[in-house]
């Protein structure tokens, strides 16, 4: 059977498969309404205490900065890095920094803002969304590091490996991507751009994007808040549905650890299950390297729910699930390998790391998630995003200098 026929059969059967899954889910909910209701409340509580307060400020900030032209100004300075290393437009550098700082699906939302402005193509939107898909530092540092492992140093090590693995996966995917249309256009305009100074090009890019948007500050603020809240409502709906699905799967497959099922389907609920001590994984408080590697791979995979959240926001770009999930698997493979290699060296370098939240060691086992706890971390996350942008700018300058030395003289 040819691949074309297989694709036709698959696309034709997809609606029926979705309908059958919905019917089975409805039957399972009706057969156990009380437990399903309790599971949905668990997902709602986790969304309200962790996801909503952590993502809302960054989603609003991202849309406002994109409309104001600041993102495009940064993009001019990040062009050498993003184009030569990741084969993406320079404006995508802000999206990468946002995804690393705020976590999914904030990166996907920023991707769609660039896509609506015509700055990236459909293919570039898919690759950029995969590159900017990271677990939130709030999840890695507070939930996994402080509350679950009772070790902030372990949280920082996991976060560093998580970022390194994601960038490595992005570089690998760029090797199989052809030259983008924006790269070809940039090459044609290279002589004209060389005549202008860097500051002039930054100003022109920012002013042009601002003029293209044209919204007043009041309208921009209102639409940014409304759009961000709407996107977070979609995220909350996914988390509630998957909380019920996880409960049903755990009941149908009791031999599997609940944390394993939760992490496969929804990473926030998987972290919550680990924090609540419901996992059957051995000796996680005394993390061995192999266990840390599996945990790191699970964070990189981010759960099917997290992937669907991003794909929902990317619907207009036509990003396909299989290609998106393939990058998540590649991210997980790199995370597993890097954890095996770097786990103990990173922990040895962090013997004096302070806890993420202001608590002493005896208080760490009692860490509870609340909007107040997450909001207290917002200034640190903002500083972290500024640091990431600075590092990206430094790397971009280094790439530009190296390319200048390799460029043949006229």
N, C-alpha and C positions, 0 to 999 in steps of 0.2 A: 504494500500500500504506500502510495507516494506521500511525502510530507504535506502536500497541498490538500489531499483528501483528509489526512489526519487533522489538519488545522480546521477544515470545514466541519468535520464531525465534532471536534472539540468546541468550536464556537457555537454550533447548533445545539449542543447538549448543555452548554453553560446555564441558560435560563432555567432548564428543567432541574439541573443539579441544585441551583440556588433555591428554587421553589421547594424541592424535596427537603433540603436542609432546614428551611424555615418551618415546614410542617413538622419535622421531627423535633425541632426546638420548641415549638408550641406545645406538642404533646408532652414533652418532658417537663415543661413549666406547669402545665395543667395537672400532671400527675403528682407533682410535689410543689405546690404553690408557696408554702411557708418558707421552705429552705431556699427556693428560688428568689423570693422576696428579700430574704436575709442576705443572699449573695449580691443582689443588685444594690442593696444599701451599702454593702462593703465597697463595691466599685464606686458608688456615688460619694461616699465619705473620702475615699482616697483621692478621687478627682478634685474634690472641693478643698481638701487640706494640703495637697501636694502639687497637683498639676496646674490648677487654675491660678493660684497666686504666684507660682514660679514663672509661668509663661506669659501672663497677661501684660506685664510692663514691657517685656521684650518684643512682643508682637506689635504693640502700639508704637514703640520706639522705631522698630524696623520699618513699618509702613510710612511713618512721618519722615524718617531720614531718606527713604527712597524717593518720596514725593518731593522733598526739598532739594534733592540733587547731591546731598552729602555722600551718598553711597557711590554715585558716579564719579565724584571727585576723588574718593579713595580708590576707585577702580583704576584711574589713570596711574596712580602710584603702584598699584598691585599688578599691573599688566604684565611685566616681565615674568613674575612668578606664576600667575594663573595661566598665561598663554603658553609658556615654554614647558612648564612642569605638568599642568593639568589639562592643557589645551582647551581652556575656557576663557570667556571674556574677562577683562580686568574687574568689571563691576561685581563679579561673582565672589570676589575676595571678602566683601562684607558679609555675604550670605554664609560663607564658610565660617567666619568668626562667630556669627550669630548662632549657627547650628552647634558649634563646639561649646558655646556658653549657655544657651537656653535649652538645647536639646530638641528632639523631634516633638511635634511637627513644625516647630518655628522655622527651621531651615526650609521646609517645603513651602511654607507661606511666603517667605522672602523670595524663593525661586519664582513663584507665580507672579509676584509683583514685577520682577524683571521681565518675565514672559509677556505680561500684559502690555508692557511698554515697548515690546519688540526688541529688547536687548539680547535675548537668547532665543535659539530655535527650540523646537520640540525635543530633538535629540539631546541638545545641550541641557535642557531643563531636566531630563531624566538623569543624566550623569551628574549634574550639579546637585540635585536633590539627594542622590546616593552619597555623594561626597560630604554633604552637610548633614547627614543623618547620624546623630550621636545621642547617647543617653544623657539626660540632664545631669550636670554636676551636683544638683541637689539630691538626685537619686543616688549617685555613686558615692558622694561624700557623706551625706547625712544619713540616708536610709541604710545603704550597704556598709559604709565604713564605720560611722559612729554608732548607729543603732543596732545593726546586725552583728558585725564583726567586733564591735567594741574597740576598734583600733583605727583612729583617724589616719595613721600612717598607711595602713592597708588601703584606705579609700583613696588617698593621693596616688599610691602606686597603681591602683586599678584605673584611675582617671588618666594618668600619663600613658599607660599602655593602651587604653581605649582610644585616645587621640592619635597616638603613633600608628596603631593598626589601621585606623580609619584613613589617615593620610596615605599610608602604604597601599591600601586598597584603591584609593583614588588615583594614585600614580600608575598602578597596574592596569586599571580600566582605561586610563588615558593612552596607554601603549597600543590598545586595539581600536582607538578612535581616530578617524581621519581628521584632516584639517577642516576646521569649521569655516562657515561662510564669513563670520566676523573676523577670523584670522586673515582670510584672503582680502577682505576690505581693508583691514589695518595695514597689510603689506602695501597695498596700492596707495594708501595715504601716508606712508611712512616718511617720504621726503617732505611733505607739507608739515607734518608734525614736528620734524626735527628743527624747523625754523623757529618754532615757538619754545619759550622756556617751560620748565615743568610747572611752575606756578600758574602760568598763563593757560596751559592745557587743563590743569585742575579746575581753574575758574570757569573756563569755557564749557567743560563737561558738566559741572554743577549747575551753571546758569542755564545751559540748554535743557537739561532735564527738568529744572524748576519751571522754565517757560512752557515746556511741553505739558506738564501736569496742570498748572494754572489755577489750582484751588486755593482759596483763602485759608488762613490759619484756622479760623473757626470751623469751616467746613471740613478741612483736613483732619482736625482733631476729632470731630464728631464721627466722621466716616471711619477713621482708624479704630476708634473705640468700638463702634458697632461691628465692624468686620472682624476684629480680634475676638470679641465676645461670641460672635456667631461661629467662628472656627473652633473656639474652645467648647462650645456646646456640642459640636460634632464629635470632638474628642471625648467628651463626657459620655455621649451616647454609646460610642464604641466601648468605652471602659465598662459601662454598666452591662451591656450585652455580653461582653467577653467574661465578665465576672460570673454571670449565670452559666455560660458555656463551660468555664473552668469547673464550676461546681458540679455540673452534669457529667463532665468527663472524669472528674475525680471519683464520683459515685459509681460510674460505669467501669472504671479501671482502678479499683482500690489498691491493687498491688503496686501501682506506680506512686512514687513520692509526689505529694501535692505541689511542692515547690518546682519539681521538674515539669509538670503539666502547666503550671502557672507561668513559668519562665518561657516555655515554648510559645504560649499564646499571648501573654501580656506581661511585660517586664515589670511594670509598677506593682501589679498584683503578685508577681513572683517575688519581688523584693519584700513586699508586705508579708507574704507567707514565710519567707526566711526570717524576717524580723520577729514574727510572732512565734517562732520556734516550732513550726509545724513540719519542718523538713526532716527527711530521714537520711540526709547526707551526713557522712561521718565527720565528727570533730572539726566543724568549721570554725569554732572559736580558736582552735590551734591550727590555723590555715597551713596546710601543706601545699607544695607548689602545684601538684596536679589538680587539687580541688580548686585552687585559685585560678588555674588555667580554664577549667570548665566554667567557673563563674564569670570570668572575663569574656569567654566566648558567648555566654548567654546574654551579657550586656550588649555585645556587639550585634548579635542577632536581633535584639530589641523586641521580639515577639511579633506574631502575625498581626496582632491588634495595632501595634505601633506602625507597622508597614502599611496597613490599610488606612490608617489616619492620614499618613503622608500622601498616599495615592488618591485619596478623596480630594485633597486640596490640589493635587496635580491633574485632576480629571481633564481640564481643558487642554493640557499639553499632550494627552494621549500616552502617558507613561504606562508600560505594561508591567504586570506584577512579576512575571518570571525573571525578567532582566533586573528588576529592582531587588528581588529576593536573592538573585545570584551575587550581587555586590554585598548584600548582608552576610551571606555565607562566606564570601571571601574575607570580609571584615572579621568575622568570627574566627576563621582559620588563622589569620595573622595575629589576632588577639591571643589565641591559644598558644601559638608558637612563641610570641614575644613574652608572654607570661612565664613560660617554661624557662626562657633564657634570662629574663630581667627581674623576676620576682624577688629573689633574695638580695641581689645587689641594690635594688631600689629601697627595700626595707632597711638595709644597713645604712643607707644614706639619710634616713628619715627618723633617726632615733629621738630627735628633739622636736618633732613636728607637734604643734599645738592642735587641740581638738577643733573641729570645724565649728561647733557650737560651743558657747561658753559654759562648759561643765567640767567638773573634775572626773577622774577616772571612776570613782564610786558612783557617780551619777549617770555615766554613759549607758549602763544596762537599762536604765529607766527612761531613755529618750523616747518621747512621744511626738508624733507628727501633728502639727497644727499650722494654720495659716500664719500665726505669729512667728513660729520657728522658721518658716520659709521666708517670710518677709524680712526677717533679720538678716538673711543671707543675701538679699538683693544687692546691697552695696558691695559686698565681696564679689558677687557675680559680675557686676558692672566693671569693677576694677580688673577682674579676670579677663573680660572681653577687651578692655583697653590694652592689657598686656598682650593678648593674642594678636590684636591688630598691629601692635608695635613689632612683635616677632615676625609677623607676615610681611610688614614693610621692610624689616631688616633682611629677611630672606629674599624679597623681591629686589632690593638693592644689590645683594650679593649675586643673584642670577644675572642682573643687568650688567654688572661689572665683568663677570666671567664671560658673558656673551660679547661684550665690547672687545675683550682681549682676543677672543677667537674670531671676530669679524675681520675679514681681510681688508687691508687699507686700500683706499681709493687710489 
